[in-house]
C-alpha cells in the first residue's frame, strides 16, 4: 500500500490533483444564497463590488486568473453580500468567504470525497507568489483550518459522499 504524503498544498499550482480540485481558483459551480457562482475565487472577487456593478457579475461568472483580474479593479474597502457591507479583511469577511468554501464542498459529492481522501494530511496553501498580503480575503491559515475542520466533520459523520 503506498504511503500518504504528510501534507497537501491546496492550490491551483499543486502537483496533487486533489489540491487543485479543492482550490478556490478551480471552476466548480455552486449556489450560495440563491446566487449561481462559477468558483469561490469568482465569489471572493465579485463581492468587492457593489450590487449592480457589472464587474460583480463578471467575477461571479469567472474562475482563476479571469476572476482575479476583475477583482484587481476593486477598491477593497468593503465587501458586499445580501445587502450588507462588511470591512475588507475583517473576521466577518473571512467568515463569509469561509461559508462559500464550505457551501461549494458540501454541494459536491466529489469534492466531499476528495476532502475526506486527505485524511491524515496537513493541508497547506502556497500559491507560489510569496507571502500573502497583510489584509486578504481569506488568509491561508483560516482557509486551511476551515478545510481541516470540515474534513474532520465529514469523517465524524461518515458523510464522505
Short mmCIF file of the C-alpha atoms (twelve columns), coordinates in Angstrom:
data_MODEL
# 
_entry.id   MODEL 
# 
loop_
_atom_site.group_PDB 
_atom_site.id 
_atom_site.type_symbol 
_atom_site.label_atom_id 
_atom_site.label_alt_id 
_atom_site.label_comp_id 
_atom_site.label_asym_id 
_atom_site.label_seq_id 
_atom_site.Cartn_x 
_atom_site.Cartn_y 
_atom_site.Cartn_z 
_atom_site.pdbx_PDB_model_num 
ATOM 1   C CA . UNK A 1   0.000   0.000  0.000   1 
ATOM 2   C CA . UNK A 2   1.524   3.387  -0.982  1 
ATOM 3   C CA . UNK A 3   2.230   5.818  1.826   1 
ATOM 4   C CA . UNK A 4   0.233   9.039  2.108   1 
ATOM 5   C CA . UNK A 5   2.210   12.283 1.815   1 
ATOM 6   C CA . UNK A 6   2.366   14.252 5.061   1 
ATOM 7   C CA . UNK A 7   0.862   17.390 3.553   1 
ATOM 8   C CA . UNK A 8   -1.219  18.615 0.643   1 
ATOM 9   C CA . UNK A 9   -0.914  22.052 -0.929  1 
ATOM 10  C CA . UNK A 10  -4.483  23.159 -1.649  1 
ATOM 11  C CA . UNK A 11  -3.665  25.457 -4.527  1 
ATOM 12  C CA . UNK A 12  -4.181  25.818 -8.254  1 
ATOM 13  C CA . UNK A 13  -0.457  25.019 -8.680  1 
ATOM 14  C CA . UNK A 14  -0.495  21.897 -6.511  1 
ATOM 15  C CA . UNK A 15  1.237   18.868 -8.028  1 
ATOM 16  C CA . UNK A 16  -1.549  16.734 -6.488  1 
ATOM 17  C CA . UNK A 17  -4.838  16.862 -8.381  1 
ATOM 18  C CA . UNK A 18  -6.741  16.901 -5.075  1 
ATOM 19  C CA . UNK A 19  -5.086  20.204 -4.141  1 
ATOM 20  C CA . UNK A 20  -6.160  21.677 -7.484  1 
ATOM 21  C CA . UNK A 21  -9.709  20.332 -7.103  1 
ATOM 22  C CA . UNK A 22  -10.091 21.910 -3.645  1 
ATOM 23  C CA . UNK A 23  -8.522  25.215 -4.735  1 
ATOM 24  C CA . UNK A 24  -10.627 28.376 -4.752  1 
ATOM 25  C CA . UNK A 25  -9.385  29.087 -8.301  1 
ATOM 26  C CA . UNK A 26  -10.888 25.950 -9.829  1 
ATOM 27  C CA . UNK A 27  -14.009 26.209 -11.972 1 
ATOM 28  C CA . UNK A 28  -16.517 24.477 -9.715  1 
ATOM 29  C CA . UNK A 29  -20.040 25.939 -9.834  1 
ATOM 30  C CA . UNK A 30  -22.125 26.146 -6.684  1 
ATOM 31  C CA . UNK A 31  -25.092 28.122 -5.369  1 
ATOM 32  C CA . UNK A 32  -24.823 30.425 -2.357  1 
ATOM 33  C CA . UNK A 33  -27.957 32.166 -1.125  1 
ATOM 34  C CA . UNK A 34  -29.700 31.580 -4.491  1 
ATOM 35  C CA . UNK A 35  -26.771 33.017 -6.477  1 
ATOM 36  C CA . UNK A 36  -25.031 30.767 -9.004  1 
ATOM 37  C CA . UNK A 37  -21.251 31.168 -8.809  1 
ATOM 38  C CA . UNK A 38  -18.604 29.702 -11.127 1 
ATOM 39  C CA . UNK A 39  -15.945 29.421 -8.426  1 
ATOM 40  C CA . UNK A 40  -15.025 30.516 -4.932  1 
ATOM 41  C CA . UNK A 41  -12.453 32.875 -6.476  1 
ATOM 42  C CA . UNK A 42  -15.212 34.461 -8.530  1 
ATOM 43  C CA . UNK A 43  -17.200 34.972 -5.333  1 
ATOM 44  C CA . UNK A 44  -14.169 36.382 -3.483  1 
ATOM 45  C CA . UNK A 45  -13.551 38.897 -6.257  1 
ATOM 46  C CA . UNK A 46  -17.189 39.709 -7.053  1 
ATOM 47  C CA . UNK A 47  -18.212 40.705 -3.527  1 
ATOM 48  C CA . UNK A 48  -15.616 43.505 -3.675  1 
ATOM 49  C CA . UNK A 49  -18.016 45.381 -5.986  1 
ATOM 50  C CA . UNK A 50  -21.382 46.940 -5.140  1 
ATOM 51  C CA . UNK A 51  -24.525 45.099 -6.138  1 
ATOM 52  C CA . UNK A 52  -25.495 46.247 -9.619  1 
ATOM 53  C CA . UNK A 53  -21.888 46.747 -10.756 1 
ATOM 54  C CA . UNK A 54  -21.368 44.689 -13.945 1 
ATOM 55  C CA . UNK A 55  -17.889 43.685 -12.731 1 
ATOM 56  C CA . UNK A 56  -19.531 41.871 -9.825  1 
ATOM 57  C CA . UNK A 57  -21.482 39.645 -12.217 1 
ATOM 58  C CA . UNK A 58  -18.419 39.223 -14.436 1 
ATOM 59  C CA . UNK A 59  -16.398 37.983 -11.441 1 
ATOM 60  C CA . UNK A 60  -19.205 35.683 -10.255 1 
ATOM 61  C CA . UNK A 61  -19.167 34.054 -13.701 1 
ATOM 62  C CA . UNK A 62  -15.369 33.592 -13.715 1 
ATOM 63  C CA . UNK A 63  -12.690 31.424 -12.171 1 
ATOM 64  C CA . UNK A 64  -8.936  31.502 -11.667 1 
ATOM 65  C CA . UNK A 65  -6.997  34.410 -13.148 1 
ATOM 66  C CA . UNK A 66  -10.011 35.767 -15.027 1 
ATOM 67  C CA . UNK A 67  -11.798 36.354 -11.720 1 
ATOM 68  C CA . UNK A 68  -8.644  37.693 -10.057 1 
ATOM 69  C CA . UNK A 69  -8.147  40.255 -12.860 1 
ATOM 70  C CA . UNK A 70  -11.691 41.559 -12.394 1 
ATOM 71  C CA . UNK A 71  -11.159 41.862 -8.629  1 
ATOM 72  C CA . UNK A 72  -7.961  43.843 -9.146  1 
ATOM 73  C CA . UNK A 73  -10.206 46.745 -10.230 1 
ATOM 74  C CA . UNK A 74  -11.952 46.921 -6.829  1 
ATOM 75  C CA . UNK A 75  -11.146 49.435 -4.104  1 
ATOM 76  C CA . UNK A 76  -11.034 46.792 -1.334  1 
ATOM 77  C CA . UNK A 77  -12.653 48.983 1.292   1 
ATOM 78  C CA . UNK A 78  -15.558 46.622 1.867   1 
ATOM 79  C CA . UNK A 79  -17.250 43.526 0.547   1 
ATOM 80  C CA . UNK A 80  -20.961 43.364 -0.097  1 
ATOM 81  C CA . UNK A 81  -23.344 40.439 0.235   1 
ATOM 82  C CA . UNK A 82  -27.071 40.182 0.922   1 
ATOM 83  C CA . UNK A 83  -27.438 43.949 1.250   1 
ATOM 84  C CA . UNK A 84  -24.687 44.197 3.872   1 
ATOM 85  C CA . UNK A 85  -21.302 45.917 3.611   1 
ATOM 86  C CA . UNK A 86  -18.515 44.315 5.627   1 
ATOM 87  C CA . UNK A 87  -14.991 45.744 6.074   1 
ATOM 88  C CA . UNK A 88  -12.471 44.094 3.746   1 
ATOM 89  C CA . UNK A 89  -10.193 41.684 5.605   1 
ATOM 90  C CA . UNK A 90  -12.359 41.614 8.746   1 
ATOM 91  C CA . UNK A 91  -13.331 38.474 10.640  1 
ATOM 92  C CA . UNK A 92  -16.846 38.831 9.165   1 
ATOM 93  C CA . UNK A 93  -15.367 38.964 5.661   1 
ATOM 94  C CA . UNK A 94  -13.332 35.809 6.333   1 
ATOM 95  C CA . UNK A 95  -16.447 34.064 7.704   1 
ATOM 96  C CA . UNK A 96  -18.418 34.967 4.573   1 
ATOM 97  C CA . UNK A 97  -15.726 33.585 2.259   1 
ATOM 98  C CA . UNK A 98  -15.415 30.553 4.515   1 
ATOM 99  C CA . UNK A 99  -19.145 29.956 4.150   1 
ATOM 100 C CA . UNK A 100 -18.726 29.996 0.362   1 
ATOM 101 C CA . UNK A 101 -15.857 27.465 0.564   1 
ATOM 102 C CA . UNK A 102 -17.907 25.201 2.810   1 
ATOM 103 C CA . UNK A 103 -21.044 25.516 0.656   1 
ATOM 104 C CA . UNK A 104 -19.141 24.651 -2.520  1 
ATOM 105 C CA . UNK A 105 -17.727 21.481 -0.984  1 
ATOM 106 C CA . UNK A 106 -20.964 20.417 0.688   1 
ATOM 107 C CA . UNK A 107 -22.868 20.749 -2.607  1 
ATOM 108 C CA . UNK A 108 -20.497 18.328 -4.357  1 
ATOM 109 C CA . UNK A 109 -20.286 14.599 -3.615  1 
ATOM 110 C CA . UNK A 110 -16.976 14.518 -5.466  1 
ATOM 111 C CA . UNK A 111 -15.389 17.373 -3.515  1 
ATOM 112 C CA . UNK A 112 -16.530 15.895 -0.208  1 
ATOM 113 C CA . UNK A 113 -14.865 12.611 -1.218  1 
ATOM 114 C CA . UNK A 114 -11.703 14.430 -2.287  1 
ATOM 115 C CA . UNK A 115 -11.519 16.278 1.038   1 
ATOM 116 C CA . UNK A 116 -12.074 13.075 3.026   1 
ATOM 117 C CA . UNK A 117 -9.327  11.381 0.979   1 
ATOM 118 C CA . UNK A 118 -6.845  13.810 2.548   1 
ATOM 119 C CA . UNK A 119 -7.372  12.228 5.968   1 
ATOM 120 C CA . UNK A 120 -4.137  12.310 7.972   1 
ATOM 121 C CA . UNK A 121 -2.584  15.030 5.811   1 
ATOM 122 C CA . UNK A 122 -1.734  18.553 6.883   1 
ATOM 123 C CA . UNK A 123 -3.439  20.969 4.497   1 
ATOM 124 C CA . UNK A 124 -1.357  23.945 3.361   1 
ATOM 125 C CA . UNK A 125 -1.951  26.809 0.945   1 
ATOM 126 C CA . UNK A 126 1.031   28.092 -1.008  1 
ATOM 127 C CA . UNK A 127 0.264   29.837 -4.292  1 
ATOM 128 C CA . UNK A 128 3.910   30.321 -5.214  1 
ATOM 129 C CA . UNK A 129 3.555   34.118 -5.109  1 
ATOM 130 C CA . UNK A 130 5.470   34.779 -1.892  1 
ATOM 131 C CA . UNK A 131 3.991   35.984 1.381   1 
ATOM 132 C CA . UNK A 132 0.302   36.815 1.358   1 
ATOM 133 C CA . UNK A 133 -0.801  40.426 1.895   1 
ATOM 134 C CA . UNK A 134 -1.365  41.555 5.497   1 
ATOM 135 C CA . UNK A 135 -5.067  42.061 4.691   1 
ATOM 136 C CA . UNK A 136 -6.593  39.448 2.423   1 
ATOM 137 C CA . UNK A 137 -9.961  37.886 1.592   1 
ATOM 138 C CA . UNK A 138 -9.066  34.541 3.139   1 
ATOM 139 C CA . UNK A 139 -5.738  34.076 4.922   1 
ATOM 140 C CA . UNK A 140 -4.042  30.735 4.248   1 
ATOM 141 C CA . UNK A 141 -4.259  29.810 7.928   1 
ATOM 142 C CA . UNK A 142 -8.023  30.428 8.007   1 
ATOM 143 C CA . UNK A 143 -8.557  28.554 4.712   1 
ATOM 144 C CA . UNK A 144 -6.588  25.513 5.866   1 
ATOM 145 C CA . UNK A 145 -8.253  25.477 9.282   1 
ATOM 146 C CA . UNK A 146 -11.694 25.629 7.645   1 
ATOM 147 C CA . UNK A 147 -10.895 22.739 5.294   1 
ATOM 148 C CA . UNK A 148 -9.416  20.672 8.126   1 
ATOM 149 C CA . UNK A 149 -12.447 21.266 10.363  1 
ATOM 150 C CA . UNK A 150 -14.829 20.407 7.532   1 
ATOM 151 C CA . UNK A 151 -12.860 17.226 6.764   1 
ATOM 152 C CA . UNK A 152 -12.999 16.230 10.428  1 
ATOM 153 C CA . UNK A 153 -16.782 16.815 10.486  1 
ATOM 154 C CA . UNK A 154 -17.268 14.715 7.358   1 
ATOM 155 C CA . UNK A 155 -15.156 11.906 8.786   1 
ATOM 156 C CA . UNK A 156 -17.004 12.006 12.115  1 
ATOM 157 C CA . UNK A 157 -20.384 11.958 10.351  1 
ATOM 158 C CA . UNK A 158 -19.325 9.265  7.903   1 
ATOM 159 C CA . UNK A 159 -20.533 11.683 5.170   1 
ATOM 160 C CA . UNK A 160 -17.860 11.272 2.501   1 
ATOM 161 C CA . UNK A 161 -20.463 11.233 -0.273  1 
# 
